[in-house]
Amino acid sequence: MTAEERIVMVARELFLNHGYESVSLRDIAKEADVAPSAISYYFGSKQELYEELFPDKAAEEPTSVQEKIEYAALSLFADMGYERVTIRDISRKAGVNSASISYYFGGKMNLYMTILRVGAERIKERLERQKCHFRNPQDVIHYHIQALGELLVMYPEAIRIMQWELVNPTEPFKEIWNTLYRPLFSDIYCALEEGISRGIFRKEINPRCACILFINMIFNFFTIKGNQMIDGIMGIGESISQEDYFKEVEDLVMNGILIAEDGGMK
């Protein structure tokens, strides 16, 4: 089932069971397991989604002021980082009064923490749901490559904000680091250590360095994706697809850490 189909199915059920006013875009996004921006991409707004599902009914209320502020802030923080975004920028993009941001969130910092927390919790929830009983360390590495690739596509704004934080960390990011990044590194690190101790991975591998390289290989695809200058320099006629890129990442990672049958690199 595609993301668009999941949104339609979940939204129809929520609207029918709870009514238009009681259902937020965040509710729909959470149940459909997509980013709120995916709903905007496919349908524009909550009201437009409602009208498409129930053309004979008039939606009672447009998107709430609080939701408008969150979506505007998410987009701006993703594009510009925390420091460069002002309350005026957010209010202008959301089409609301600046005082509304203080009323609903208590200021820019609290709004930013809300955005960070929601994005991190969504990613963590999805990772936890996809986990299974792995048979070996290779399964852990394979799982994280596939899961992270999917998550980065579904929650692009949250990931771009995380990338800003890795370069210019803010105080709120410490909480998010412990919520999301530390468990990720821990899972991969433990899998590498286990693989080395069991003689599956090469013993000269430094697990800490390997973790950093692994995460960067995945995140960097979304840093330079669509960068026409990169394609021009490399002489590529068309952009690399996400599927091809992650297949190559997995191939490079696994062939770089596994021990071949002759005892060398695979």
N, C-alpha and C positions, 0 to 999 in steps of 0.2 A: 504494500500500500504506500502510495506517495505521500509526501508531507501535505500537499494540498488536499488529498482525499481524507487524511487523518483530521485536518482542521475542519473540514466540512462535517464529517461524522460527529466529532466531538462537540462542535459548536451547536449543531442542530439539537443534540441531546441536552446540552446544558441550557440552551434558550428555552426549550420545551419544558424542562423540569423546574427551572428556577426563574424564568422570565428575563427580559432584556436588562432591566436595571441591576439585578443581582449578579450578573455575569460580567466579569472583566476580561479584557484581552489576555491578561496574565493567567487567569483561570483556564482559558481555552488553550493557551500556549503550553501550560504545564500538563494538562490532560492529553494533549495531542503530541507532547514531547517534541516541541519545536520552539525556536526563538520567537519572541513577540514580533520581531522584525519580519519573520516569515509570513505572518498574517498580513502585515502591512504590504509586503511584496505582492502577495496573491490577491488581496481583497481591498487594500487601501486603508480601511478603518473598521471599527466595530460596527458602526451604523451601516456601512456598505456591505459588510459580510452578512449582517442581519437581513438587510433588504434583498440580498441575493438568495438567501435561504427561504425567506418568507416575503415574497414580492407583494402579496396582498395585504400585508400588515405594515403599519407605520411604526418605526422604532420611536420609543418614547423620549429617549435622551441620547445625545451625542456622547462621544468619548469623554470621560470625566477629566476635570482639570488636573488631578493628580496623575492620571495616566499620561496626559499630554506632556506634563513636565518630565516624567520619567523617560519617555521615548525621545524627547528632545535632548535631554541630558545624556542619555546613552549614546546617541549619535555624535554629539559634540565631544564628549570625553574620548570616544573612540578615535575621532579624527584629529583632535588637538591635544589631548592629554589634560590632566587636572589643572595645572598651573595657568594655562593659556585661556581657559574657559571662564567667562564671567557670568554672574547672575543675570546681567542684562542680555548676554548672548542666549542664555537658556530661555529667559522669558520671551525674548523676541521670536525665537524659533518655535516655541510652544504656543505663542499667541496669547499669553496670559500676563497679568500684572506681576511685577517683580515681588511684590508682597506675598503673592500666593506661594512662592517657593519657601519663604520663611514660615508661612502658616502651616503648610503640609509637611515640611521636612526640617525646619529649624535652621536652614542655611545651606550653603553650598557643600560644606564638609559632610554633613549628615546625608544630604542627597547623594553625594558621591559614594559614601559607605553603603547606602541602600543599593545603588547600582552594582557596586563590586560584590556585595554579598549575594545578591540575586543571581548574578552571572556565575559565580563560583559554586553556589549551591546547586544550580541546575546542572553544571558540568559534573560535579561530584555525584549527584543522584544518578545521572545516566551511567557513569562509570560503575557505580555500585550495582546497578540493576543488571549490567551486562556481564558481571563477573560470574565465573563458573568454577568448577573444581578442575584446576589445571593438572595435567598429568606430568608435565615437566617444565623446566625453565623456558624452553623455546615457546611454549604456549603462552606464557606471560608476556613475552616480548611481542609475539604476533598479535595478541589481544590488544595491547596498548597502542600499537601502530594503527590497527584498524579502528579502534574506539576513538582515539584522539583525532584521526583524520575525519571521522564522521562528525565528531563534536565541533571541530573547528569550522566546518561548513555550516552547521546548524546555528552556532552562536558566534558569528564573526565579530560583532561589536565587542562582546565580552573578551574575546581573545585579543583584539587590538588594544583594548584598555590594559590587559595584562602585559602586553608587549611594551606599552608606554611605561608601566610600572617597573619593569625589569631594567629600563634605562634610567628613569627618574623616579625612584621609589618614594612613596608618601607614607605617612604613619598608618592610615587605614589598611595599607597593603600588607602589613605584618600579620594582621588577622587573616587575610585571604591566603597568604602564603601557608600558614598552618592548616587552613581549611582544605586547600586544593593542591598546592604544589608539593608540599612535604610528603603527603601520602603517595603522590605519583612517583617522586624520586625514590621513596622507600620501596615501593613495589618493584621498580626496575632494578634498583641496587641489590635488593635481596635475591632477585632472580639471577642476576649476573654472578653474585657470590656463590649461590647454590650451583649454578652451572659450572663454575670454575672448580669448586670443591668436588663435584661429581665427575670431573674430567670430560665434561661436554663442551665447555668453552675454554679458550686458550688461557693458560695460567698467567701469562704476562699482561693480561688486560687489567687496566685500572678501572674498577667499577664506577668511581666518581666521575672520571673523565668521560667514560662511556655514556653515563647518564646524561651529561651535559650535551654531548654530541648528538645523542639520540633525540632529545627534546628539540634541540635547535634544528635538526634536519626536518622535523615535522613543522615546527612553527614558521620556519623561514619560507616555506612554500607560500604561506599567506602574507608574508611580508613583501615579497617581490612578485606575487601573482598579478598578472595583468600589466607588469612593467614593460612597456614596449621597447625601452632602451636595452633591457637585458636580452630580449628576443633579437633585437637588431645586431647587438655585438656578437651574439652567438650564431647569427645567420640562420635562425630558425624561421621557417615559413609560417608556422602556426604555433599557438600556445600549447604547452604541455598540459595534458588533462590531469585532474586530480587522481584518477584511477591509475594512470601510468606512473605518476610521480610516486605514489605510495607503494606500488609494486616494486619500484626501483629502490626505495628506501629500505623496504624489508629485505630485498635481495642483498643490498650492500651491508646492512646490519648483520644479518644472519651469516653471510659468507665471511664477514670480518671477525666474528667471535667464535664460530664453531670450529672444532678440531676436525680435520679431514681424516679419512680412513688411514692415510699414510703417516698421520701424526702431525702434519703441518697445518697451515690455514686451509680451510675448505675451498 
